Amino acid sequence: MLERVARALYDIKRSSLGGDLVPPFEALPRHVRDAWETNARAAVQALRRPTDPVRQALRHAPSGYPTGAWEDGIDAILDD
């Protein structure tokens, strides 16, 4: 999952820099992909603590979101 986030972040940057003129994510050197994955990890970690509007929306979810499930999901991404 972190690689997906890293690719998405990179693709946004790549697109802003000219798309085809910049190598695709998989062609980047390993250390550069690792740097993008570090940024992805930081982005996902920022999501770990849901905001009040997110908590409210989760409480109103049809399945009745269990307490702690949001954090558990984010932790699973970070441990992947």
Residue pairs with C-beta under 8 A, 6 or more apart in sequence:
1 44
1 77
1 80
2 37
2 40
2 41
2 44
2 77
2 78
2 80
3 37
3 40
5 40
5 43
5 44
6 25
6 33
6 36
6 37
6 39
6 40
7 25
7 36
9 36
9 39
9 40
9 43
10 25
10 28
10 36
11 25
14 22
14 24
14 25
25 33
25 36
28 36
41 78
44 74
44 77
44 78
45 74
45 78
47 74
48 71
48 74
48 75
48 78
49 71
50 58
50 70
50 71
54 70
55 70
58 65
58 69
58 70
59 65
